[in-house]
Structures are given as structure tokens and as C-alpha cells.
Amino acid sequence: MTGFNTGDLALLIDSKGRRKMITLEPGKKFFSHTGAIEHDDILNGTNANIVETEKGSKYLVIKPLLRDFVLGMPRGATVIYPKDAAMIVGYADLYPGAKVLEAGVGSGALSASILRAIGTAGYLESFERREDFAAIAKSNIENFFGSMPENWNVTVGDVIDVQNDGFTHILLDMLEPWVPLQKISTVLLPGGVLCCYVATTTQLSVFVEAVRELECFIEPEAFETILRPWHLEGLAVRPEHRMIGHTGFLVLTRRMGLEVKPLVKRRRPTTSGADQN
């Protein structure tokens, strides 16, 4: 992390907070309205350094975090925002060595977070129906990690055709995640985590009811994450006028043991006569 090498990504941030991510190559230049910056000046410097254009404009140059890369990478499909990816990694309890099945690769944003979390000892099998999305995701992953991870396999097709089993985690990001539920329930280990990302309340309702009807998962939980940045300038400390509000819902549940049915959630009885039969 102390310096840059050829092929590394570098994030340039000007005094107004504008950002540009570049891939470093000897002899090349980064051009802006405030002048050019030599790639060699960055390669010969350190991480978190200040560089200047020939016109004297200063830029912070720093190695991007995964969240920086995700927000600036080429997209085929809408990405899962870093705030949601972080919740998936944390709440689904992804760990080094986990065996993960992912349906809906999109642009590869969540795939990158998964690969980071499971490490080289883990394994990620991803399914994407659209070949163009899969190609963009592969390019983004290779660009971020510097090479294609050996423990990642991408199949252009439907997750319902998955052949492997013994997964510790299954992550779904698709329009109709209830469709492959019966199949994926057979390849998830007892106690394994099923996490689904959906955008609308209709999808949320249909998916949760489908999970309950299968009677092989514990009672699902659902939530959304709202991220509100704060403005920090002297004593003017207040919420920013813009925020990242609703992006999607996360639904989490776990696989019951084989031939074991889940506990039925006890609900408070109503006082209406309609339920007194």
C-alpha cells in the first residue's frame, strides 16, 4: 500500500471533491481542464500523495477502496451499492473459506465484495442470464483484482441448472427470486444462509411467502439500509441535503435441517370476530 505499480488503479480527487479513477501506465498522461498529470509522477510517488498539473492544480492521488471502484466502474446492470454489499457481507456472515452460490452477477459489484470476504480459501459460483452482463462483470473483477480469481466461476445461464451442492451461502439478486427456491434449497447446507436482494415491496412479499411455503427455512427477516452523509465545515455540522435512501430490501433466512420443519411464528391474536372461528 506504500506505492504504485504499473497496472494499478489510482483515484484522483481534486479540491472540489471530483473524482477520477485511472489505470497507471508508464509514459501516459491524465488530462483535465486544469492541465495534465504524468502517470510517471504517480508511479514514482507514494500512496496518498499530492500531485500537481503543469498549471499548478493539486490532486490527491490514492489507491481506491472497493467502494470507490464500484461507484466508478463500467456498468451493464445497476450495481448493488456499497452500503448494501457491506450489510450482505456482515449480516450473511461471509467468512474466509465459505462456499457461495450467487444468482444475478450484474456488473460484478457484489461478486467483488464476496470474493474479498471469502478469501482464496473460499469458492464463488455465479450465474448470470445475460452474456453481456457477465462479460462486463468479468472485466470489472479482473481490473480490480489485477487478474481473474481462480476461485470464481461464472456461468451464463439460469441458477436453477446449478450442478454443485454443499453451499454455505446463497445470494440472490434477480427479478423473480422465488422461482429457483425449490432447487436452491436442495444445494444449501443445513444452517446455511440464504440472502435475497429485491427492489420493491411486491417482490419482497412474494419472496417471503414463497420461503414460508417451502417449510425448509427459518422465519425470514427483512430490512433496508438508509445512508445519510453529514456536512462537516467548522461549526456547520448538519445532515447533507442529499442522501442515498432506498436502494433495495435484504431478506435473510437459514436452511433448516433435512426433514425438519421450522417453528411456526406465534402471532398475537386479533380481537376481531372474523378470527374467532
Secondary structure per residue as TSV (DSSP state, phi and psi in degrees):
chain	resnum	aa	ss	phi	psi
A	1	M	-	360.0	-2.1
A	2	T	-	-81.0	-25.7
A	3	G	B	-147.9	-176.7
A	4	F	-	-113.3	150.6
A	5	N	-	-123.8	161.7
A	6	T	T	-56.1	131.9
A	7	G	T	92.5	-9.6
A	8	D	-	-70.8	154.2
A	9	L	E	-86.5	140.8
A	10	A	E	-130.5	135.3
A	11	L	E	-102.9	121.3
A	12	L	E	-103.6	127.5
A	13	I	E	-127.3	124.0
A	14	D	-	-89.8	-177.4
A	15	S	T	-67.9	-15.4
A	16	K	T	-97.5	4.6
A	17	G	-	85.1	4.9
A	18	R	-	-72.3	140.2
A	19	R	E	-121.1	145.2
A	20	K	E	-145.5	128.8
A	21	M	E	-105.9	131.1
A	22	I	E	-130.3	158.3
A	23	T	E	-102.1	125.0
A	24	L	-	-78.6	130.4
A	25	E	-	-138.9	132.0
A	26	P	T	-57.7	136.6
A	27	G	T	86.7	-11.0
A	28	K	-	-89.5	167.4
A	29	K	E	-129.9	149.3
A	30	F	E	-101.1	124.6
A	31	F	E	-107.9	138.8
A	32	S	E	-143.5	176.4
A	33	H	T	-69.0	-12.4
A	34	T	T	-101.5	9.2
A	35	G	E	117.7	-174.7
A	36	A	E	-109.6	152.9
A	37	I	E	-124.4	129.9
A	38	E	E	-73.9	130.4
A	39	H	H	-59.0	-34.0
A	40	D	H	-62.6	-32.8
A	41	D	H	-64.7	-33.7
A	42	I	H	-75.6	-43.4
A	43	L	H	-63.2	-31.0
A	44	N	T	-87.3	-4.7
A	45	G	S	-102.4	-163.4
A	46	T	B	-112.7	167.3
A	47	N	S	-66.6	147.8
A	48	A	S	59.6	49.5
A	49	N	E	-110.1	167.4
A	50	I	E	-110.2	128.1
A	51	V	E	-122.7	157.6
A	52	E	E	-123.9	147.7
A	53	T	-	-80.1	172.4
A	54	E	T	-68.0	-14.2
A	55	K	T	-92.8	1.8
A	56	G	-	91.2	3.2
A	57	S	-	-76.0	137.1
A	58	K	E	-103.1	143.7
A	59	Y	E	-130.8	139.5
A	60	L	E	-81.0	129.7
A	61	V	E	-116.9	124.1
A	62	I	E	-148.3	151.1
A	63	K	-	-70.4	129.8
A	64	P	-	-70.4	145.8
A	65	L	-	-79.2	168.5
A	66	L	H	-59.0	-38.9
A	67	R	H	-64.5	-36.0
A	68	D	H	-64.0	-43.3
A	69	F	H	-64.2	-44.7
A	70	V	H	-60.8	-43.0
A	71	L	H	-73.3	-17.1
A	72	G	H	-113.7	-1.9
A	73	M	S	-79.7	159.8
A	74	P	-	-60.4	143.3
A	75	R	-	-125.0	139.7
A	76	G	S	-104.3	-46.6
A	77	A	S	-116.8	164.2
A	78	T	-	-60.3	133.7
A	79	V	-	-84.4	156.0
A	80	I	-	-77.7	119.9
A	81	Y	-	-62.8	151.7
A	82	P	H	-52.8	-35.3
A	83	K	H	-63.0	-36.6
A	84	D	H	-79.0	-38.5
A	85	A	H	-61.7	-39.7
A	86	A	H	-64.0	-39.6
A	87	M	H	-67.5	-37.5
A	88	I	H	-64.1	-47.4
A	89	V	H	-60.1	-42.9
A	90	G	H	-76.1	-50.6
A	91	Y	H	-75.2	-32.1
A	92	A	T	-80.9	-9.2
A	93	D	T	61.0	52.1
A	94	L	-	-71.3	136.3
A	95	Y	-	-140.5	161.2
A	96	P	T	-58.3	126.3
A	97	G	T	98.7	-4.1
A	98	A	-	-68.3	149.9
A	99	K	E	-109.4	112.0
A	100	V	E	-117.5	137.9
A	101	L	E	-110.5	127.7
A	102	E	E	-123.1	132.3
A	103	A	E	-120.3	117.2
A	104	G	-	101.0	83.1
A	105	V	-	-80.1	-33.2
A	106	G	T	59.5	-123.0
A	107	S	T	-98.2	2.3
A	108	G	S	93.9	7.9
A	109	A	H	-63.2	-51.0
A	110	L	H	-69.4	-34.6
A	111	S	H	-57.3	-41.3
A	112	A	H	-62.7	-42.8
A	113	S	H	-65.6	-39.2
A	114	I	H	-63.8	-47.7
A	115	L	H	-61.4	-37.8
A	116	R	H	-62.6	-42.1
A	117	A	H	-73.2	-39.3
A	118	I	H	-84.9	-15.7
A	119	G	T	67.0	-176.7
A	120	T	T	-71.6	-17.1
A	121	A	T	-81.3	-15.6
A	122	G	S	-89.9	179.9
A	123	Y	E	-143.9	134.5
A	124	L	E	-123.4	122.6
A	125	E	E	-112.6	120.3
A	126	S	E	-118.1	142.9
A	127	F	E	-120.7	135.0
A	128	E	E	-141.0	126.4
A	129	R	S	-71.0	-33.5
A	130	R	-	-95.7	125.1
A	131	E	H	-65.7	-36.1
A	132	D	H	-67.1	-37.9
A	133	F	H	-65.5	-42.8
A	134	A	H	-61.1	-39.2
A	135	A	H	-65.6	-42.1
A	136	I	H	-64.9	-42.6
A	137	A	H	-61.7	-44.7
A	138	K	H	-60.9	-43.1
A	139	S	H	-63.2	-42.6
A	140	N	H	-64.9	-43.9
A	141	I	H	-63.3	-45.1
A	142	E	H	-63.9	-38.2
A	143	N	H	-66.2	-39.6
A	144	F	H	-74.3	-45.2
A	145	F	H	-86.1	-13.1
A	146	G	S	90.7	-16.4
A	147	S	S	-162.3	165.3
A	148	M	-	-75.8	122.3
A	149	P	-	-59.1	133.0
A	150	E	T	-71.9	-19.9
A	151	N	T	-98.3	23.6
A	152	W	E	-125.3	125.7
A	153	N	E	-121.9	127.4
A	154	V	E	-113.3	125.3
A	155	T	E	-114.6	128.7
A	156	V	E	-84.1	106.5
A	157	G	S	165.3	-166.5
A	158	D	-	-98.3	136.8
A	159	V	G	-62.8	-19.8
A	160	I	G	-65.4	-16.0
A	161	D	G	-93.8	10.1
A	162	V	-	-57.9	136.6
A	163	Q	-	-102.3	-30.9
A	164	N	-	-76.3	165.1
A	165	D	-	-143.8	-168.3
A	166	G	-	74.1	28.4
A	167	F	E	-79.1	140.4
A	168	T	E	-87.3	-23.9
A	169	H	E	-142.9	142.8
A	170	I	E	-129.4	127.2
A	171	L	E	-120.4	124.4
A	172	L	E	-114.8	129.7
A	173	D	-	-138.2	83.5
A	174	M	S	-150.6	165.2
A	175	L	S	-67.0	-40.4
A	176	E	-	-125.9	73.2
A	177	P	T	-68.3	-11.6
A	178	W	T	-79.0	-18.4
A	179	V	T	-63.3	-48.0
A	180	P	T	-87.5	9.6
A	181	L	H	-56.9	-45.6
A	182	Q	H	-59.5	-43.6
A	183	K	H	-68.1	-49.9
A	184	I	H	-69.0	-22.2
A	185	S	T	-65.4	-20.4
A	186	T	T	-87.5	-12.6
A	187	V	T	-110.5	0.3
A	188	L	E	-96.3	131.2
A	189	L	E	-65.3	149.7
A	190	P	E	-55.1	130.5
A	191	G	E	87.5	-9.2
A	192	G	E	-66.5	157.7
A	193	V	E	-100.2	131.2
A	194	L	E	-110.2	123.2
A	195	C	E	-126.6	130.4
A	196	C	E	-125.2	136.3
A	197	Y	E	-110.6	119.4
A	198	V	E	-130.9	154.1
A	199	A	S	-95.9	-27.1
A	200	T	S	-120.4	160.5
A	201	T	H	-68.1	-30.8
A	202	T	H	-63.7	-47.9
A	203	Q	H	-59.6	-42.3
A	204	L	H	-58.8	-48.0
A	205	S	H	-65.2	-46.8
A	206	V	H	-63.8	-41.9
A	207	F	H	-65.8	-45.5
A	208	V	H	-62.5	-42.5
A	209	E	H	-66.3	-35.1
A	210	A	H	-66.3	-38.5
A	211	V	H	-61.8	-44.1
A	212	R	H	-64.9	-40.0
A	213	E	H	-65.6	-29.3
A	214	L	H	-68.2	-28.2
A	215	E	T	57.3	37.6
A	216	C	S	-134.1	11.0
A	217	F	B	-126.1	151.7
A	218	I	-	-70.2	167.6
A	219	E	-	-56.6	121.2
A	220	P	-	-71.2	153.9
A	221	E	E	-121.2	148.9
A	222	A	E	-137.2	147.6
A	223	F	E	-162.1	167.4
A	224	E	-	-127.6	160.1
A	225	T	-	-118.5	124.8
A	226	I	-	-107.9	126.4
A	227	L	B	-110.3	119.4
A	228	R	-	-119.7	105.3
A	229	P	-	-69.5	160.7
A	230	W	E	-119.9	143.1
A	231	H	E	-84.0	126.2
A	232	L	E	-126.1	103.3
A	233	E	E	-149.7	100.3
A	234	G	T	61.5	-128.6
A	235	L	T	-87.4	-3.2
A	236	A	E	-84.0	78.1
A	237	V	E	-109.9	113.0
A	238	R	E	-156.4	166.1
A	239	P	E	-64.7	146.0
A	240	E	-	-66.5	154.0
A	241	H	S	-71.3	-26.0
A	242	R	-	-111.2	146.7
A	243	M	-	-146.6	163.4
A	244	I	B	-92.8	99.5
A	245	G	-	-85.6	-125.4
A	246	H	-	-71.4	126.8
A	247	T	-	-119.1	-35.1
A	248	G	-	-179.6	170.0
A	249	F	E	-104.9	144.8
A	250	L	E	-109.2	131.8
A	251	V	E	-117.3	128.2
A	252	L	E	-125.0	138.1
A	253	T	E	-152.6	175.5
A	254	R	E	-134.9	150.8
A	255	R	B	-74.9	131.4
A	256	M	-	-74.2	164.4
A	257	G	-	-64.8	157.7
A	258	L	T	-60.1	133.2
A	259	E	T	65.8	15.0
A	260	V	-	-110.5	127.0
A	261	K	-	-92.4	148.8
A	262	P	-	-72.5	159.9
A	263	L	-	-67.5	141.9
A	264	V	-	-83.0	125.7
A	265	K	-	-65.3	127.5
A	266	R	-	-81.6	125.5
A	267	R	-	-113.1	145.6
A	268	R	-	-63.6	128.7
A	269	P	-	-68.0	146.7
A	270	T	-	-85.6	165.8
A	271	T	-	-98.9	-0.8
A	272	S	S	-74.0	146.3
A	273	G	G	-65.3	-20.2
A	274	A	G	-63.8	-26.3
A	275	D	G	-98.0	5.8
A	276	Q	-	-101.4	62.6
A	277	N	-	-115.0	360.0
